[in-house]
Amino acid sequence: MVLALGSMIRAQEHLLVVGRQSAVEKLAAFLVDIAERQGDLEQIDLPMTRVDIGEYLGMTIETVSRSFSRLRDEGILRLHNARTVEFIKPECLRRLCR
């Protein structure tokens, strides 16, 4: 029952993210969610490619890449490779989710 409720809450949050936020806000919410699932780490391993992330968030791969670049350029995160992301300013990332 608790697992089902958690899944339903995540699904509702996902719908809100896809429908109402900017591309950068969507990506930030996605990254925070992944970090929470991996134990709230400062560095995460992405379980999906950028194409998959785009499909999940309703964005093109170009928009996903631009959003990652913007977060990197603003010093919020560091990209170690295509699948490893380090949060430099996790509080800024969390603020973008609201």
C-alpha positions, 0 to 999 in steps of 0.5 A, spaced: 500 500 500 505 504 501 509 503 495 503 504 491 502 511 494 509 513 493 508 511 486 502 515 485 505 521 488 511 520 483 507 520 477 503 526 479 509 530 481 512 528 474 505 530 470 506 537 474 513 537 472 512 536 464 506 540 464 508 547 468 515 548 468 521 550 463 526 546 460 531 547 466 526 547 471 524 540 469 531 537 468 532 540 475 526 536 478 528 530 474 536 530 477 533 532 484 529 526 484 534 521 481 539 524 487 533 522 492 533 515 489 540 514 489 541 516 497 541 524 496 548 524 493 552 530 491 554 525 485 549 521 481 549 516 475 544 517 470 540 511 469 538 514 462 541 517 456 539 524 454 534 521 449 531 517 454 531 523 459 528 528 453 522 523 452 521 522 459 520 530 460 517 531 454 523 535 451 528 534 445 535 531 446 537 538 444 533 542 449 536 537 454 543 538 452 542 546 452 539 545 459 545 541 462 549 546 459 546 552 462 546 548 469 553 547 468 555 554 465 551 557 471 556 553 476 550 549 479 553 542 476 559 539 473 558 533 468 564 528 469 561 524 463 555 523 459 552 519 465 555 522 471 553 529 474 556 532 480 552 537 484 556 543 485 550 548 488 545 543 490 541 548 494 540 552 487 538 546 483 532 544 489 530 552 488 529 551 481 524 545 482 519 549 486 
